[in-house]
Amino acid sequence: MLVHVTDESIDPGRLATGFYSRHPDAAVATFAGFVRDFNDDGHVDSLYLECYVEMATRVLNDLGNAAQQRFGLRAWQIVHRYGEMETEDPIVFVATSADHRGEAFAACEFVMDTLKTDAPFWKREHSGDEGQWVTVKDVDKDRRERWSTEGLDQ
Amino acid sequence: MTITVKFFSLIREAVETEQLTLELNDSSTTVEALKNELGLRGEAWNEALSHPNLIQAVNQRVVFKEEVIKDGDEVAFFPPMTGG
């Protein structure tokens, strides 16, 4: 399964092992993101990640296909969690395989930088009885824009 | 025509609605016209749908406000995304 959007827990280690066994290509890069226990205001207890599931599945499929075309990937996989999560829970897993490490690394970074601002997920962080929606950070917009300004958007 | 309208995150909370099914007399309309019509439901609706960073999608694709909506379409309104 290339794209999987789920409200059930995910296991990046098992996903990576599965990807390696299915795609023992010359260069394989993987990324896993976990719920952080802090934000700019202090401690975070838990995270609610809202998702427009049908659109997220479509966007992530389009993104994986774009990465495959742009970086000449042999294979890719994107798994994204949504719903209620605790700190240190895995949120996202991305794997890319290519003939050379440069393309595998770049594609993995491209997918992560793009999905953060283009895939319909919304984070709400909870600390004690307080909860607040996370706003888009400038660094995330800059990282997304980088793939355009470098003339690599295709 | 009949359309489905979905709301997410801050917008969903502001209008206290996850999803609507709307019967419209017109055979087509635009996202902008739909926003204006929904804004008539009250100040909370008007304010939420007038937000400068509001994003709109039709059939799961982000569109401009001039996009034409047709029978059976699924429209969604939400704030900038924060996944990953």
gemmi code that builds the backbone of each chain (N, CA, C; Angstrom):
import gemmi

chains = {
    "A": [
        ("MET", (0.853, -1.197, 0.000), (0.000, 0.000, 0.000), (0.888, 1.246, 0.000)),
        ("LEU", (0.758, 2.047, -1.028), (1.641, 3.213, -1.144), (1.270, 4.292, -0.136)),
        ("VAL", (-0.033, 4.573, -0.028), (-0.506, 5.596, 0.919), (-1.484, 4.956, 1.892)),
        ("HIS", (-1.282, 5.251, 3.152), (-2.214, 4.758, 4.171), (-2.454, 5.885, 5.173)),
        ("VAL", (-3.707, 6.322, 5.267), (-4.099, 7.350, 6.239), (-4.982, 6.654, 7.263)),
        ("THR", (-4.587, 6.666, 8.508), (-5.263, 5.811, 9.492), (-5.394, 6.487, 10.859)),
        ("ASP", (-6.442, 6.102, 11.591), (-6.579, 6.596, 12.962), (-6.076, 5.554, 13.957)),
        ("GLU", (-5.430, 4.502, 13.451), (-4.847, 3.495, 14.324), (-3.350, 3.738, 14.459)),
        ("SER", (-2.747, 3.230, 15.531), (-1.324, 3.482, 15.760), (-0.486, 2.870, 14.636)),
        ("ILE", (0.645, 3.494, 14.365), (1.536, 2.986, 13.318), (2.880, 2.640, 13.946)),
        ("ASP", (3.607, 1.725, 13.299), (4.885, 1.242, 13.815), (5.957, 1.487, 12.749)),
        ("PRO", (6.694, 2.608, 12.859), (7.677, 2.943, 11.813), (8.740, 1.858, 11.614)),
        ("GLY", (9.137, 1.180, 12.710), (10.144, 0.132, 12.580), (9.662, -1.007, 11.697)),
        ("ARG", (8.426, -1.417, 11.951), (7.863, -2.514, 11.156), (7.626, -2.068, 9.708)),
        ("LEU", (7.198, -0.806, 9.543), (6.982, -0.285, 8.192), (8.301, -0.232, 7.424)),
        ("ALA", (9.375, 0.222, 8.106), (10.683, 0.318, 7.445), (11.191, -1.066, 7.053)),
        ("THR", (11.069, -2.013, 7.970), (11.518, -3.381, 7.678), (10.761, -3.955, 6.483)),
        ("GLY", (9.462, -3.726, 6.463), (8.655, -4.203, 5.345), (9.066, -3.566, 4.035)),
        ("PHE", (9.348, -2.262, 4.087), (9.741, -1.556, 2.861), (11.092, -2.078, 2.363)),
        ("TYR", (12.048, -2.259, 3.298), (13.377, -2.763, 2.903), (13.258, -4.130, 2.221)),
        ("SER", (12.410, -4.981, 2.777), (12.315, -6.331, 2.219), (11.626, -6.338, 0.856)),
        ("ARG", (10.676, -5.424, 0.676), (9.986, -5.365, -0.624), (10.797, -4.620, -1.663)),
        ("HIS", (11.643, -3.667, -1.206), (12.372, -2.800, -2.152), (13.846, -2.712, -1.767)),
        ("PRO", (14.599, -3.797, -1.933), (16.033, -3.769, -1.590), (16.832, -3.068, -2.690)),
        ("ASP", (16.510, -1.799, -2.906), (17.169, -1.035, -3.958), (18.488, -0.463, -3.445)),
        ("ALA", (19.249, 0.169, -4.334), (20.597, 0.631, -3.976), (20.571, 1.641, -2.837)),
        ("ALA", (19.551, 2.533, -2.833), (19.490, 3.575, -1.807), (18.059, 3.687, -1.290)),
        ("VAL", (17.895, 3.481, 0.006), (16.567, 3.607, 0.617), (16.661, 4.599, 1.771)),
        ("ALA", (15.788, 5.622, 1.744), (15.735, 6.605, 2.839), (14.379, 6.493, 3.519)),
        ("THR", (14.376, 6.604, 4.843), (13.108, 6.612, 5.570), (13.088, 7.770, 6.553)),
        ("PHE", (11.882, 8.260, 6.834), (11.697, 9.317, 7.833), (10.510, 8.932, 8.703)),
        ("ALA", (10.636, 9.163, 10.010), (9.506, 8.969, 10.918), (9.361, 10.215, 11.779)),
        ("GLY", (8.130, 10.701, 11.918), (7.851, 11.851, 12.776), (7.021, 11.398, 13.974)),
        ("PHE", (7.330, 11.958, 15.147), (6.656, 11.575, 16.396), (6.055, 12.812, 17.060)),
        ("VAL", (5.060, 12.602, 17.909), (4.433, 13.714, 18.629), (5.446, 14.291, 19.623)),
        ("ARG", (5.716, 15.594, 19.494), (6.672, 16.234, 20.410), (5.991, 16.592, 21.727)),
        ("ASP", (6.797, 16.690, 22.797), (6.219, 17.000, 24.114), (6.434, 18.463, 24.495)),
        ("PHE", (6.698, 19.291, 23.510), (6.886, 20.717, 23.784), (6.464, 21.535, 22.568)),
        ("ASN", (6.133, 22.802, 22.831), (5.964, 23.776, 21.753), (6.590, 25.087, 22.222)),
        ("ASP", (6.358, 26.175, 21.495), (6.993, 27.454, 21.852), (6.538, 27.963, 23.213)),
        ("ASP", (5.356, 27.503, 23.675), (4.807, 27.998, 24.944), (5.100, 27.091, 26.127)),
        ("GLY", (5.678, 25.904, 25.874), (5.985, 25.022, 26.995), (5.675, 23.568, 26.707)),
        ("HIS", (5.142, 22.886, 27.736), (4.941, 21.447, 27.649), (3.659, 21.105, 26.885)),
        ("VAL", (3.719, 20.021, 26.144), (2.539, 19.505, 25.447), (2.232, 18.118, 26.001)),
        ("ASP", (0.955, 17.887, 26.365), (0.565, 16.590, 26.928), (0.111, 15.603, 25.863)),
        ("SER", (-0.641, 16.127, 24.890), (-1.190, 15.228, 23.873), (-1.535, 16.036, 22.625)),
        ("LEU", (-1.864, 15.314, 21.575), (-2.131, 15.955, 20.286), (-3.390, 15.358, 19.668)),
        ("TYR", (-4.237, 16.237, 19.147), (-5.352, 15.788, 18.307), (-5.045, 16.233, 16.891)),
        ("LEU", (-5.057, 15.285, 15.974), (-4.747, 15.613, 14.581), (-5.993, 15.357, 13.749)),
        ("GLU", (-6.626, 16.457, 13.328), (-7.833, 16.341, 12.505), (-7.437, 16.089, 11.058)),
        ("CYS", (-8.264, 15.375, 10.335), (-7.905, 15.001, 8.963), (-9.137, 14.966, 8.068)),
        ("TYR", (-8.976, 15.440, 6.853), (-9.976, 15.283, 5.786), (-9.482, 14.070, 5.002)),
        ("VAL", (-9.953, 12.896, 5.400), (-9.318, 11.640, 5.005), (-9.296, 11.443, 3.478)),
        ("GLU", (-10.437, 11.673, 2.843), (-10.499, 11.420, 1.393), (-9.516, 12.324, 0.648)),
        ("MET", (-9.461, 13.590, 1.059), (-8.558, 14.521, 0.378), (-7.098, 14.226, 0.721)),
        ("ALA", (-6.833, 13.874, 1.982), (-5.459, 13.563, 2.387), (-4.924, 12.391, 1.580)),
        ("THR", (-5.752, 11.382, 1.394), (-5.327, 10.209, 0.619), (-4.990, 10.619, -0.808)),
        ("ARG", (-5.824, 11.467, -1.375), (-5.582, 11.925, -2.750), (-4.313, 12.774, -2.829)),
        ("VAL", (-4.156, 13.723, -1.902), (-2.988, 14.615, -1.921), (-1.693, 13.820, -1.742)),
        ("LEU", (-1.703, 12.866, -0.815), (-0.482, 12.089, -0.563), (-0.155, 11.185, -1.752)),
        ("ASN", (-1.172, 10.658, -2.404), (-0.927, 9.879, -3.628), (-0.305, 10.744, -4.712)),
        ("ASP", (-0.879, 11.937, -4.901), (-0.333, 12.861, -5.906), (1.102, 13.240, -5.558)),
        ("LEU", (1.362, 13.447, -4.270), (2.691, 13.858, -3.818), (3.720, 12.739, -4.047)),
        ("GLY", (3.350, 11.526, -3.709), (4.255, 10.401, -3.932), (4.561, 10.219, -5.411)),
        ("ASN", (3.524, 10.341, -6.233), (3.741, 10.213, -7.678), (4.624, 11.340, -8.202)),
        ("ALA", (4.440, 12.555, -7.677), (5.275, 13.696, -8.094), (6.728, 13.452, -7.696)),
        ("ALA", (6.931, 12.926, -6.489), (8.299, 12.635, -6.032), (8.935, 11.557, -6.893)),
        ("GLN", (8.139, 10.554, -7.238), (8.665, 9.460, -8.064), (9.140, 9.986, -9.417)),
        ("GLN", (8.326, 10.859, -10.006), (8.679, 11.401, -11.321), (9.869, 12.344, -11.225)),
        ("ARG", (9.852, 13.178, -10.202), (10.870, 14.225, -10.080), (12.257, 13.678, -9.735)),
        ("PHE", (12.281, 12.636, -8.889), (13.568, 12.120, -8.412), (13.890, 10.732, -8.961)),
        ("GLY", (13.049, 10.244, -9.862), (13.317, 8.941, -10.459), (13.295, 7.795, -9.453)),
        ("LEU", (12.334, 7.858, -8.527), (12.267, 6.828, -7.482), (11.884, 5.474, -8.061)),
        ("ARG", (12.407, 4.438, -7.427), (11.973, 3.089, -7.766), (10.718, 2.724, -6.974)),
        ("ALA", (10.606, 3.246, -5.746), (9.436, 2.947, -4.919), (9.294, 4.014, -3.840)),
        ("TRP", (8.103, 4.103, -3.259), (7.862, 5.059, -2.171), (6.672, 4.593, -1.346)),
        ("GLN", (6.587, 5.108, -0.142), (5.451, 4.801, 0.734), (5.241, 5.976, 1.688)),
        ("ILE", (3.982, 6.332, 1.920), (3.646, 7.386, 2.880), (2.530, 6.868, 3.785)),
        ("VAL", (2.766, 6.897, 5.095), (1.751, 6.486, 6.066), (1.553, 7.646, 7.040)),
        ("HIS", (0.306, 8.067, 7.234), (0.038, 9.213, 8.108), (-1.076, 8.869, 9.072)),
        ("ARG", (-0.845, 9.145, 10.329), (-1.816, 8.896, 11.397), (-2.678, 10.138, 11.583)),
        ("TYR", (-3.893, 9.964, 12.107), (-4.696, 11.092, 12.568), (-5.472, 10.664, 13.818)),
        ("GLY", (-6.139, 11.641, 14.454), (-6.911, 11.346, 15.659), (-6.175, 11.743, 16.923)),
        ("GLU", (-6.574, 11.131, 18.033), (-5.974, 11.447, 19.340), (-4.660, 10.695, 19.511)),
        ("MET", (-3.607, 11.425, 19.941), (-2.304, 10.799, 20.134), (-1.644, 11.317, 21.401)),
        ("GLU", (-0.761, 10.485, 21.937), (0.045, 10.878, 23.091), (1.427, 11.303, 22.606)),
        ("THR", (2.167, 12.018, 23.461), (3.532, 12.387, 23.087), (4.351, 11.118, 22.822)),
        ("GLU", (5.240, 11.235, 21.879), (6.123, 10.147, 21.418), (5.416, 9.131, 20.522)),
        ("ASP", (4.114, 9.296, 20.295), (3.447, 8.410, 19.331), (3.925, 8.749, 17.920)),
        ("PRO", (4.121, 7.765, 17.068), (4.482, 8.053, 15.671), (3.308, 8.699, 14.932)),
        ("ILE", (3.615, 9.743, 14.151), (2.576, 10.427, 13.361), (2.690, 10.067, 11.888)),
        ("VAL", (3.918, 10.048, 11.388), (4.081, 9.926, 9.939), (5.305, 9.071, 9.624)),
        ("PHE", (5.211, 8.327, 8.531), (6.330, 7.515, 8.047), (6.427, 7.703, 6.534)),
        ("VAL", (7.638, 7.981, 6.068), (7.880, 8.132, 4.622), (9.088, 7.280, 4.250)),
        ("ALA", (8.972, 6.542, 3.162), (10.109, 5.768, 2.648), (10.253, 6.027, 1.154)),
        ("THR", (11.497, 6.158, 0.712), (11.767, 6.372, -0.712), (12.960, 5.502, -1.101)),
        ("SER", (12.903, 4.930, -2.296), (14.058, 4.157, -2.761), (14.437, 4.611, -4.162)),
        ("ALA", (15.755, 4.609, -4.401), (16.274, 5.096, -5.687), (17.591, 4.378, -5.990)),
        ("ASP", (18.195, 4.739, -7.109), (19.471, 4.121, -7.473), (20.630, 4.761, -6.720)),
        ("HIS", (20.430, 5.989, -6.229), (21.505, 6.708, -5.534), (20.928, 7.431, -4.313)),
        ("ARG", (21.765, 7.623, -3.284), (21.266, 8.179, -2.033), (20.773, 9.620, -2.178)),
        ("GLY", (21.382, 10.400, -3.062), (20.977, 11.802, -3.216), (19.507, 11.918, -3.559)),
        ("GLU", (19.074, 11.108, -4.509), (17.666, 11.154, -4.931), (16.751, 10.627, -3.821)),
        ("ALA", (17.181, 9.584, -3.144), (16.347, 9.019, -2.074), (16.175, 10.016, -0.923)),
        ("PHE", (17.307, 10.630, -0.494), (17.237, 11.644, 0.572), (16.357, 12.825, 0.144)),
        ("ALA", (16.625, 13.349, -1.046), (15.906, 14.545, -1.515), (14.416, 14.281, -1.633)),
        ("ALA", (14.066, 13.118, -2.157), (12.646, 12.800, -2.335), (11.949, 12.703, -0.980)),
        ("CYS", (12.611, 12.093, -0.008), (12.026, 11.948, 1.324), (11.794, 13.337, 1.938)),
        ("GLU", (12.759, 14.222, 1.780), (12.646, 15.579, 2.313), (11.565, 16.370, 1.574)),
        ("PHE", (11.524, 16.223, 0.267), (10.506, 16.885, -0.549), (9.102, 16.464, -0.108)),
        ("VAL", (8.916, 15.176, 0.100), (7.600, 14.680, 0.529), (7.229, 15.261, 1.885)),
        ("MET", (8.156, 15.226, 2.839), (7.848, 15.748, 4.174), (7.589, 17.255, 4.152)),
        ("ASP", (8.457, 18.005, 3.465), (8.288, 19.465, 3.421), (6.972, 19.855, 2.768)),
        ("THR", (6.548, 19.080, 1.788), (5.333, 19.427, 1.054), (4.079, 18.981, 1.800)),
        ("LEU", (4.123, 17.798, 2.370), (2.889, 17.321, 3.019), (2.524, 18.151, 4.254)),
        ("LYS", (3.525, 18.769, 4.890), (3.230, 19.558, 6.086), (2.312, 20.746, 5.793)),
        ("THR", (2.404, 21.279, 4.581), (1.583, 22.449, 4.255), (0.500, 22.150, 3.223)),
        ("ASP", (0.572, 20.992, 2.553), (-0.367, 20.724, 1.457), (-1.374, 19.610, 1.745)),
        ("ALA", (-1.088, 18.770, 2.721), (-2.025, 17.676, 3.021), (-2.973, 18.128, 4.137)),
        ("PRO", (-4.274, 17.833, 3.995), (-5.271, 18.381, 4.927), (-5.299, 17.690, 6.289)),
        ("PHE", (-4.331, 18.068, 7.106), (-4.265, 17.671, 8.517), (-4.153, 18.956, 9.330)),
        ("TRP", (-4.728, 18.944, 10.533), (-4.654, 20.116, 11.411), (-4.347, 19.646, 12.824)),
        ("LYS", (-3.258, 20.178, 13.388), (-2.832, 19.778, 14.736), (-3.479, 20.668, 15.805)),
        ("ARG", (-3.955, 20.031, 16.852), (-4.401, 20.759, 18.042), (-3.650, 20.189, 19.232)),
        ("GLU", (-2.794, 21.018, 19.840), (-1.978, 20.568, 20.956), (-2.694, 20.831, 22.276)),
        ("HIS", (-2.571, 19.871, 23.197), (-3.214, 20.004, 24.505), (-2.161, 20.042, 25.606)),
        ("SER", (-2.356, 20.982, 26.546), (-1.495, 21.076, 27.721), (-2.401, 21.358, 28.910)),
        ("GLY", (-2.495, 20.385, 29.826), (-3.454, 20.527, 30.918), (-4.861, 20.571, 30.349)),
        ("ASP", (-5.641, 21.566, 30.780), (-7.007, 21.700, 30.264), (-7.065, 22.582, 29.024)),
        ("GLU", (-5.913, 23.119, 28.625), (-5.878, 24.048, 27.496), (-5.568, 23.308, 26.192)),
        ("GLY", (-6.201, 23.768, 25.131), (-5.892, 23.229, 23.811), (-5.819, 24.352, 22.811)),
        ("GLN", (-4.895, 24.253, 21.871), (-4.842, 25.297, 20.841), (-4.427, 24.708, 19.511)),
        ("TRP", (-5.061, 25.235, 18.451), (-4.722, 24.809, 17.095), (-3.340, 25.340, 16.736)),
        ("VAL", (-2.552, 24.507, 16.133), (-1.212, 24.896, 15.699), (-1.333, 25.706, 14.413)),
        ("THR", (-0.587, 26.806, 14.346), (-0.580, 27.604, 13.121), (0.658, 27.260, 12.291)),
        ("VAL", (0.582, 27.568, 11.013), (1.688, 27.251, 10.111), (2.905, 28.094, 10.478)),
        ("LYS", (4.039, 27.436, 10.617), (5.267, 28.149, 10.965), (5.956, 28.651, 9.691)),
        ("ASP", (6.630, 29.810, 9.848), (7.341, 30.378, 8.696), (8.378, 29.406, 8.151)),
        ("VAL", (9.042, 28.678, 9.066), (10.082, 27.747, 8.607), (9.477, 26.651, 7.731)),
        ("ASP", (8.251, 26.249, 8.049), (7.604, 25.223, 7.227), (7.232, 25.780, 5.857)),
        ("LYS", (6.753, 27.048, 5.853), (6.429, 27.669, 4.561), (7.691, 27.852, 3.724)),
        ("ASP", (8.787, 28.253, 4.409), (10.047, 28.454, 3.690), (10.568, 27.142, 3.112)),
        ("ARG", (10.462, 26.075, 3.917), (10.958, 24.776, 3.443), (10.124, 24.272, 2.267)),
        ("ARG", (8.816, 24.523, 2.312), (7.950, 24.126, 1.192), (8.301, 24.946, -0.056)),
        ("GLU", (8.503, 26.252, 0.171), (8.772, 27.161, -0.949), (10.100, 26.845, -1.616)),
        ("ARG", (11.043, 26.347, -0.807), (12.379, 26.024, -1.312), (12.319, 25.097, -2.535)),
        ("TRP", (11.367, 24.154, -2.515), (11.275, 23.212, -3.625), (10.735, 23.883, -4.869)),
        ("SER", (10.107, 25.045, -4.709), (9.631, 25.807, -5.876), (10.711, 26.738, -6.369)),
        ("THR", (11.341, 27.476, -5.432), (12.301, 28.497, -5.835), (13.574, 27.891, -6.410)),
        ("GLU", (13.834, 26.627, -6.050), (14.997, 25.970, -6.645), (14.690, 25.478, -8.060)),
        ("GLY", (13.464, 25.785, -8.494), (13.107, 25.424, -9.859), (12.876, 23.927, -10.017)),
        ("LEU", (12.567, 23.268, -8.903), (12.425, 21.816, -8.963), (10.973, 21.362, -9.025)),
        ("ASP", (10.024, 22.312, -8.858), (8.622, 21.937, -8.994), (8.357, 21.539, -10.438)),
        ("GLN", (7.803, 20.381, -10.618), (7.525, 19.931, -11.987), (6.095, 19.472, -12.104)),
    ],
    "B": [
        ("MET", (-29.802, 21.709, -7.583), (-28.695, 20.769, -7.437), (-28.420, 20.540, -5.949)),
        ("THR", (-27.779, 19.419, -5.692), (-27.456, 19.057, -4.305), (-25.946, 18.992, -4.146)),
        ("ILE", (-25.434, 19.635, -3.120), (-23.997, 19.597, -2.842), (-23.769, 19.267, -1.362)),
        ("THR", (-22.558, 18.798, -1.095), (-22.144, 18.540, 0.286), (-21.092, 19.575, 0.654)),
        ("VAL", (-21.200, 20.129, 1.852), (-20.214, 21.111, 2.318), (-19.627, 20.613, 3.632)),
        ("LYS", (-18.296, 20.571, 3.693), (-17.609, 20.105, 4.901), (-16.770, 21.225, 5.503)),
        ("PHE", (-16.617, 21.180, 6.815), (-15.836, 22.198, 7.530), (-14.839, 21.483, 8.438)),
        ("PHE", (-13.634, 22.031, 8.532), (-12.612, 21.389, 9.344), (-11.918, 22.390, 10.275)),
        ("SER", (-11.394, 21.830, 11.379), (-10.532, 22.558, 12.303), (-11.214, 23.815, 12.842)),
        ("LEU", (-10.506, 24.941, 12.814), (-11.032, 26.198, 13.362), (-12.369, 26.586, 12.744)),
        ("ILE", (-12.505, 26.339, 11.457), (-13.733, 26.721, 10.754), (-14.900, 25.862, 11.246)),
        ("ARG", (-14.670, 24.570, 11.395), (-15.696, 23.656, 11.923), (-16.148, 24.111, 13.308)),
        ("GLU", (-15.165, 24.481, 14.142), (-15.514, 24.928, 15.498), (-16.307, 26.230, 15.459)),
        ("ALA", (-15.899, 27.159, 14.595), (-16.551, 28.472, 14.551), (-18.010, 28.364, 14.120)),
        ("VAL", (-18.286, 27.501, 13.143), (-19.665, 27.397, 12.639), (-20.427, 26.245, 13.305)),
        ("GLU", (-19.732, 25.532, 14.196), (-20.344, 24.430, 14.953), (-21.040, 23.429, 14.034)),
        ("THR", (-20.394, 23.157, 12.905), (-20.964, 22.249, 11.909), (-19.833, 21.475, 11.231)),
        ("GLU", (-20.014, 20.154, 11.108), (-19.020, 19.350, 10.393), (-19.371, 19.222, 8.918)),
        ("GLN", (-20.656, 19.070, 8.646), (-21.064, 18.791, 7.270), (-22.499, 19.221, 7.033)),
        ("LEU", (-22.752, 19.704, 5.820), (-24.096, 20.101, 5.408), (-24.413, 19.459, 4.064)),
        ("THR", (-25.675, 19.145, 3.853), (-26.132, 18.816, 2.505), (-27.076, 19.936, 2.095)),
        ("LEU", (-26.740, 20.603, 0.987), (-27.512, 21.775, 0.565), (-28.239, 21.504, -0.750)),
        ("GLU", (-29.503, 21.902, -0.773), (-30.278, 21.876, -2.013), (-30.309, 23.303, -2.540)),
        ("LEU", (-29.737, 23.527, -3.710), (-29.699, 24.867, -4.291), (-30.569, 24.915, -5.543)),
        ("ASN", (-31.214, 26.060, -5.756), (-32.081, 26.201, -6.925), (-31.295, 26.316, -8.225)),
        ("ASP", (-30.081, 26.871, -8.131), (-29.274, 27.068, -9.337), (-28.698, 25.732, -9.812)),
        ("SER", (-28.404, 25.674, -11.124), (-27.773, 24.466, -11.655), (-26.262, 24.512, -11.467)),
        ("SER", (-25.743, 25.707, -11.183), (-24.326, 25.841, -10.826), (-24.153, 27.137, -10.050)),
        ("THR", (-23.062, 27.221, -9.310), (-22.744, 28.440, -8.571), (-21.226, 28.497, -8.429)),
        ("THR", (-20.730, 29.459, -7.695), (-19.283, 29.520, -7.459), (-19.014, 29.377, -5.967)),
        ("VAL", (-17.766, 29.081, -5.645), (-17.386, 28.973, -4.240), (-17.643, 30.301, -3.534)),
        ("GLU", (-17.324, 31.399, -4.206), (-17.529, 32.715, -3.617), (-19.010, 32.954, -3.302)),
        ("ALA", (-19.893, 32.600, -4.241), (-21.331, 32.787, -4.023), (-21.817, 31.899, -2.878)),
        ("LEU", (-21.284, 30.689, -2.815), (-21.663, 29.781, -1.726), (-21.224, 30.349, -0.378)),
        ("LYS", (-20.003, 30.898, -0.324), (-19.519, 31.513, 0.914), (-20.442, 32.649, 1.343)),
        ("ASN", (-20.828, 33.471, 0.377), (-21.704, 34.599, 0.697), (-23.051, 34.116, 1.233)),
        ("GLU", (-23.565, 33.050, 0.620), (-24.860, 32.534, 1.061), (-24.754, 31.936, 2.467)),
        ("LEU", (-23.691, 31.179, 2.695), (-23.507, 30.588, 4.028), (-23.269, 31.671, 5.083)),
        ("GLY", (-22.638, 32.769, 4.668), (-22.365, 33.871, 5.586), (-23.624, 34.516, 6.128)),
        ("LEU", (-24.731, 34.327, 5.424), (-26.004, 34.896, 5.870), (-26.578, 34.138, 7.067)),
        ("ARG", (-25.968, 32.983, 7.382), (-26.476, 32.193, 8.508), (-26.165, 32.826, 9.864)),
        ("GLY", (-25.281, 33.819, 9.882), (-24.990, 34.481, 11.159), (-23.585, 35.038, 11.186)),
        ("GLU", (-23.292, 35.803, 12.222), (-22.007, 36.486, 12.318), (-20.837, 35.492, 12.376)),
        ("ALA", (-21.043, 34.398, 13.134), (-19.960, 33.404, 13.249), (-19.622, 32.816, 11.879)),
        ("TRP", (-20.644, 32.539, 11.094), (-20.437, 31.987, 9.750), (-19.747, 33.009, 8.863)),
        ("ASN", (-20.254, 34.236, 8.906), (-19.696, 35.295, 8.058), (-18.223, 35.530, 8.378)),
        ("GLU", (-17.924, 35.567, 9.688), (-16.551, 35.823, 10.118), (-15.622, 34.673, 9.723)),
        ("ALA", (-16.070, 33.454, 9.972), (-15.225, 32.284, 9.674), (-14.938, 32.180, 8.175)),
        ("LEU", (-15.960, 32.398, 7.364), (-15.798, 32.218, 5.914), (-15.186, 33.442, 5.235)),
        ("SER", (-14.993, 34.532, 5.998), (-14.334, 35.724, 5.456), (-12.859, 35.766, 5.824)),
        ("HIS", (-12.398, 34.762, 6.564), (-11.011, 34.772, 7.026), (-10.053, 34.814, 5.834)),
        ("PRO", (-9.053, 35.738, 5.877), (-8.170, 35.891, 4.713), (-7.360, 34.637, 4.374)),
        ("ASN", (-7.109, 33.775, 5.366), (-6.320, 32.566, 5.103), (-7.184, 31.337, 4.810)),
        ("LEU", (-8.500, 31.550, 4.683), (-9.395, 30.423, 4.429), (-9.017, 29.709, 3.127)),
        ("ILE", (-8.997, 28.382, 3.195), (-8.734, 27.572, 2.001), (-10.021, 26.847, 1.637)),
        ("GLN", (-10.296, 26.737, 0.327), (-11.480, 26.022, -0.108), (-11.081, 24.929, -1.092)),
        ("ALA", (-11.814, 23.819, -1.014), (-11.562, 22.695, -1.917), (-12.881, 22.254, -2.529)),
        ("VAL", (-12.815, 21.816, -3.774), (-13.971, 21.208, -4.432), (-13.541, 19.821, -4.900)),
        ("ASN", (-14.289, 18.825, -4.462), (-13.973, 17.426, -4.778), (-12.525, 17.096, -4.432)),
        ("GLN", (-12.121, 17.523, -3.247), (-10.813, 17.224, -2.648), (-9.628, 17.863, -3.355)),
        ("ARG", (-9.886, 18.942, -4.089), (-8.773, 19.688, -4.687), (-8.900, 21.160, -4.298)),
        ("VAL", (-7.795, 21.771, -3.882), (-7.805, 23.185, -3.503), (-8.095, 24.026, -4.741)),
        ("VAL", (-9.017, 24.982, -4.597), (-9.440, 25.801, -5.738), (-9.468, 27.285, -5.349)),
        ("PHE", (-9.543, 28.138, -6.370), (-9.779, 29.555, -6.138), (-11.273, 29.779, -5.894)),
        ("LYS", (-11.592, 30.960, -5.343), (-12.988, 31.229, -4.988), (-13.896, 31.336, -6.214)),
        ("GLU", (-13.294, 31.515, -7.385), (-14.084, 31.624, -8.616), (-14.511, 30.255, -9.163)),
        ("GLU", (-14.050, 29.180, -8.543), (-14.358, 27.830, -9.035), (-15.872, 27.605, -9.102)),
        ("VAL", (-16.314, 26.985, -10.188), (-17.733, 26.691, -10.364), (-18.072, 25.377, -9.664)),
        ("ILE", (-19.184, 25.393, -8.941), (-19.668, 24.201, -8.228), (-20.864, 23.647, -9.003)),
        ("LYS", (-20.861, 22.315, -9.163), (-21.948, 21.670, -9.899), (-22.648, 20.617, -9.020)),
        ("ASP", (-23.746, 20.114, -9.564), (-24.533, 19.121, -8.833), (-23.657, 17.932, -8.395)),
        ("GLY", (-23.794, 17.551, -7.146), (-23.058, 16.400, -6.629), (-21.680, 16.708, -6.101)),
        ("ASP", (-21.229, 17.943, -6.230), (-19.876, 18.294, -5.780), (-19.769, 18.280, -4.254)),
        ("GLU", (-18.541, 18.081, -3.807), (-18.227, 18.153, -2.371), (-17.311, 19.351, -2.158)),
        ("VAL", (-17.774, 20.310, -1.389), (-17.016, 21.537, -1.117), (-16.516, 21.473, 0.319)),
        ("ALA", (-15.307, 21.971, 0.558), (-14.788, 21.985, 1.935), (-14.112, 23.314, 2.222)),
        ("PHE", (-14.236, 23.758, 3.476), (-13.588, 24.995, 3.933), (-12.723, 24.667, 5.143)),
        ("PHE", (-11.486, 25.192, 5.131), (-10.583, 24.909, 6.254), (-9.447, 25.926, 6.306)),
        ("PRO", (-8.728, 25.982, 7.449), (-7.584, 26.909, 7.575), (-6.326, 26.263, 6.986)),
        ("PRO", (-5.207, 26.997, 6.927), (-3.949, 26.422, 6.444), (-3.607, 25.128, 7.189)),
        ("MET", (-3.000, 24.204, 6.461), (-2.794, 22.850, 6.973), (-1.503, 22.737, 7.792)),
        ("THR", (-1.521, 21.830, 8.775), (-0.377, 21.682, 9.688), (-0.110, 20.204, 9.963)),
        ("GLY", (0.127, 19.436, 8.905), (0.359, 18.008, 9.090), (1.810, 17.686, 9.373)),
        ("GLY", (2.125, 16.398, 9.284), (3.496, 15.920, 9.428), (3.947, 15.763, 10.859)),
    ],
}
model = gemmi.Model(1)
for chain_id, residues in chains.items():
    chain = gemmi.Chain(chain_id)
    for i, (resn, *xyz) in enumerate(residues, 1):
        res = gemmi.Residue()
        res.name, res.seqid = resn, gemmi.SeqId(i, " ")
        for name, pos in zip(("N", "CA", "C"), xyz):
            atom = gemmi.Atom()
            atom.name, atom.element = name, gemmi.Element(name[0])
            atom.pos, atom.b_iso = gemmi.Position(*pos), 0.0
            res.add_atom(atom)
        chain.add_residue(res)
    model.add_chain(chain)
structure = gemmi.Structure()
structure.add_model(model)
structure.setup_entities()
